[in-house]
Amino acid sequence: MMNRKLEQSAQWLQRVGVASAAWLSTAAWAVNDLPGGPAVRQLNLPEPATKIAAEINWLNWMMLILCTAIFIAVFSVMFYSIWKHRKSVGHKAANFHESVTVEVVWTVIPFIIVILMALPATKVLIAQKDTSNADLTIKVTGYQWKWGYDYIRGEGEGIGFISTLDTNQRILSAEGKPAGDDYLLKVDNPLVVPVGKKVRIITTANDVIHAFAVPQFGIKQDAIPGFVRDTWFKAEKTGDFYGQCQELCGKEHAYMPIHVKVLPQAEYTRWVEDQKKKMAAAADDPNKVWALSDLVARGEKVYAANCAACHQPNGKGAGPIKALDGSPKVLDADKMTQIHVLLNGQNNGAMPAWKQLSDTEIAAVVTYTKNAWSNQTGQVVQPAEVAAARKG
């Protein structure tokens, strides 16, 4: 009997130990509110950072209160009538037909309610669509699965770059180890804008439908291949603000975050100057003939910024993503095989096209993959070959 009790106690302690370990592992993943992003146990809309977002919040509460008041009033009258005039206390059903007064009342009152809802909602909707007189215009292009930002008008005109989920975040996700308040929201190159300036966002897409959305700005605009749509925001405060693609765009949909950094005007001006210096330094002569070592060094950086998130830094791939280490297409003596994959994509977009990269960047990353890991082919791809493939 004593042995049985000891055995039951041991089993109980084991269960407690398992439960405690599970709780501790969950606690280790605990996160805090992310300023400019999601909050823990968030129930309401996020704190607005633009006037439009503030008006959307007000509309949300106004509609909720009005609909709740109508619900309470209608159902109170209904339940009162049912209870007060029930058959068990002697009431008999009335037999009557149309009443002009009743019909006028139940037509006019809903009409007034609809107008009360429609007027402020229409005002906000019209304001959301007014993209005129923008201080800054940025073209946002959705790719599977990253964002391209091109500053096409205003301070910073000519700047362009790709924004991709931070490689370490992708690795943490693959290993099932979420970490940090900005988990799956951290990017390598955030969109940078000045505070207090009207920013027009022009959206389009390179492959499938995406949606550019930043809740605290009150913006959400679909990015559709072959179409140009626009929206705008005017940030009222500095800081970091986060969003995500809000259109189901493929298997990597969860790894397509948006990070907008709002800076004071002076800091934004310095950022623009720094970006233009970097662009000038990185400008390449498409006719330049590169040495193998230089292309490999350049290609390693391009790979880390654009390819490692899916194919992994070691080139081994993950799940359905093909490995590049030992890949027949990478090892193929015909260099155009791999060049065409990067320019056009393959497998119905599972491998997206990378036409947005420059000829030098594509030549560098192809050369790198052909000479990295176990792929020691010695093959070199020059920018001129990529340029010819684009035209072909």
N, C-alpha and C positions, 0 to 999 in steps of 0.2 A: 504493500500500500504506500509506504514511504517512498519507494523507488518510483512509483507511478506519479506521485505528487512532484517529486524532483524533476521527472521528465517533462511534466506539464509546465512547470516553472521555467525550465530551460527553453521549451518551445516558445513560451510567452516572451521571454527575454530576447530570443532570436527575432521574433516578429517586431518587437520594439526597436531592436537594433537596425533591422532592415528599413523600418519606417523612418527612423532618425536619420539614417544615411540618405534616404530619398529626400527628406526635408532639407538636410544640409546641402545636398547637391543642387536643389532648387534655390535655396537661399544664396548659394554661390553665384547664381545667375541673376540675382535681384538687380533691378535697374532703378534709376531715379528719373524724374521728369527731365526731358530734354528741352532746354530753352529753344524756342523756334521750331520744335518738333512735337512728337506725341508725348502725352503725360500718362503716368501710371494711373490706372482705373479712371481714365478720362470719360466723363459722361456728356459734357457740354461741347459745343464747338470750340476750337482752339482760340487762344487769346489773339485778337486781331492786331495786325501790324500795318494795315491800310484802312482808309476811310470806307472803302467798298466792303472790306471784310467786316468792319464794325456795323455797317448798315445791314449786311446779311445776317449777322448775329441778332440785331434788333428785330429784323423781320421774322427770324426763327421764333423768338420769344413772343412777338406780337401774335403770330399765327397760332402758336401753341395755346396761349392764354385765351384768345378769341374762340378757338375751336373747343377748348375745354369748357368755357362758359356756355357755349351753345349746347354742348353735350349734356351738361348738368341741367340746364333750363328745360330742354326738350324731354329728357328722360324723367325729370322731376314731375313735370306736368302729366306725362304719360302714366307714371306709376301712381301719382296722386289720383288721377281719374279712375284708374283701374281699381284702386283700393277703396276710394270713397264711394264709388257707384257700383260696387259689386252686387251680384244677385243675392248673396246670402244675407244682406241687411235689408232686402226688400225693394231694391231698385229694379226697374224694368227698362229694357233697351228702348231708346227713342227711335221713332221711324220718321225720318225727314229726308229731304232731297237737297238740291243746291242752295247755297247761301252766297249771295254776291259779296257781302261784307267779309265773310271768311275767306273767300277766294282772292279778294283784293289784298287782304292782310297777309295771307301766306305767299303772295307773289311779291308784294312790295318789300316786306322785311328781308327775305333772302336776297333780293336784288340790291338792297342797301348794304347788306353784309358783304356780298361779292365785290361791290364797288369799294368798300372800305379795305378789302384785301388787295384788290387789283391796283389801286392808285399808287401806294408806296412800293409795291412789288414791281410795277411797270417803271417807276422812276429809277429804281436800282438797276433794273435790267438794261434800260437805255444808257445809264451811266457806265455800266460794264462794257458796252459795245462801242463807246466813244473813244476811239484810239487816236484821235486827231491831236495835233500840237504836242507830239511826244518829244522829250528832250533826248531820248536815246532809243534806237531801234535795234533789236537783236533777233536774228533768225535762229530758231531752235529746230534742229532736225533730229527726229527719233530714229535710232538704229537698233537692231537686235544685238546687244541690249545695252545701250549707252546713249548719251546725248551729245549732239554737236552744237556748239555755240559760235555764231558768227556775228560780230558787231558791224552792222552795215550802215549805220547813220549816227551822228553825234560823237561825243568824246569817246575815243577808243575805236573809231571806224577803222576797219582793216584787220582787227584782232580776231583770231579764230582758233578754236581748240576743241578737243574731244574730252568729255567728262565720263569717267568709268568708275564703277565700284572699286574701292580699295582692294588690292589683291589679298591682303591678309584677312579681310572680312569674308571673302569668298572661301578661303581655306578654312576659317573657323566654322562656316556654315557646312562645308563638306564633312568636317570632323564632328559636327553636332555639338559645338562648343560656343554657343552665343556669349558674347562678352562686350561690355561697354554700353553706355547710354545711347550711343549712336550706331548700334549694331545694324548692319545692312543699310546704313544711311551715309557712311563715310565714303567720300570720293577722292580721286586724285586731283582733279581740277574743278573747283566750284565756279559757278556763275557769279561774277562780281559786278555790282551796280552801286551807284551813289545814292545816298539817302536824300529824300525830298525831291527827287526827279521823276518825271513821268517816263516810264519805260514801256515801250511797245514791244510785245512779243509776237513774232510771226512764226507760226508752226507749220511744219510739213514732216514727211517721213520718207525714209529710203526704201522700206520693205513692206511692213504691215502697219496697221493702225496703232498708234500709241496715243497717250494723253498726258499733256504737261500740266501738272497740278501742284500748287503750293497752298495748302489750306489757310495759313495765316495771312496770305495776301488776298484770299477770296477769289483765286483764279483756277480755272480748269478748262483747258482747250484741247480738243482732239488734234492729233497730228496725223494727217491722212496722205498717203502717197499720191502724188500728182495734183494735190490741192494745196492752197495756201489759206490758212485761217489766222486770225489775230485776236489778241487780248492785251490787257495792259495792267500795270500796277504802279503805285507810287508809295514806296515804303516810308513810313513816318518815323521809324527808329532804326538804329544800327543793330547789327548782330547777325547771327547765322540762322537761316530758316530752311526747313526741310520739307520735301514732298517726295512723291513716287509716281511712276507711270500708273495711271488709273484706267488703263485699257488692257484687257488680257491679250498680251502680245506674243506669247510663246512660252516655252519651258523655263526660260531665264527671266520671266516677268518680275519675279520677286527681287531680282538683282539689278534693278534699273532706277536707282535713287536720284533725287534732285537736291542739290545743295546750293542755296543762294546766299552769298555773303554781301551784306549791305554795309558800305563803308562811308565815313564822313567824306565830304567832297575833296579835301586836300589829300587824304589817303588814297582815294580813288584815282586822282590825277597821277600820284606817284606810281600806283599799280599799272596804269596805262603806259606810262613811260618805261617801266621795267619790262612790260610785255613786248613793247615795240623793239626794245633793245635785244631781247631774247629772239624775237622773230628775225631781226636783221642778222644776228649772229648765226642763226640756224638756216638762213636762206641758202639754198643749194643750186649750183649750176647743173642743170639736167644733163649736160654733155660731159660733165667731169667723169673721168675714169678713176674708180676707186681701187685701192689695194684691198686684198682679202681681209687683212687684220682690221683695217679701218671700218669696213662694212660690217664685220662681225661685232665690233664694239658698238657701233651705231645700232645695229639690229637687235642687240641684247636689250637696249633701252626701249626700243619700239615694242619688242616682244613683252617686256615686263609691264608696259603701260597699256597694251591692248589685247594681248593674247594669253598671258599667264593666268588670268582670272578663270578661263575655261580649260585650257590645255595643261595648266599647272606649270610652275617654274621648271620642273624637271622634265617637261614634255611628255609625261606619261598619260595625260588625259584623265577623265573620271567618268564612270558610268557610260552613257551613250556617246560621250565626247571622245573622238578618236585620238589615239596617241600620235604625237609627231616624231617621237623617238623610234626609229625603225619603220616609219611609214613608207609604203611603196611610192606614194606620190612625191614625198620629200626626197626620196633616194633616186627617183627617176632621172635618167641622164638628160631627158628633154626638159629643160628648165621652164618652158612655157606651160607645162602641166600644172605646176604649183602657182605660177604667176596668174593663170586664168582662174584658179580657185580663189585667190585673194581678190581679183578684180570682179568676179561674177558670183562668188559664193557657190554653194552646192547643197544637195539634199533638201531642196525646197526651203531654203533659208535657215536650216539648222546650223549651217556654217554661213554666216552673213557675208555679203560683199564688203570689201574694204576700199572702195574707190576713193573715199575721202582722204586716205593717206596719200602723201606725195609720192612721186616716182622713186625718189631716193629712199624714202621710208620703206616702201614695198620691196625695193631691191635689197635693202639692208636686212629686213626681217627674213626674207627668203634665203639670203646668203647665210644668215645666222642659223636658221633651223637646219640648213643643209650641212652645217659644220659644227653643230652643238651635240652634246651628249655622245651617243654612239654613231651619229650621222657624219662621220668624217669623210665627206665626199670630195672636198677640195674645190667644189664648184663655186663660181662667183657669178652673181647677177648684177649687171650694171643698170643704172637708171634709164639709159637710152633704150634698153631692151623692154623695160616696163612701159615706157612711153610708146614704143612701137606696138606693143600688145594692146594698149588702150585704143589705138587707132584701127587696129586690125579687126 
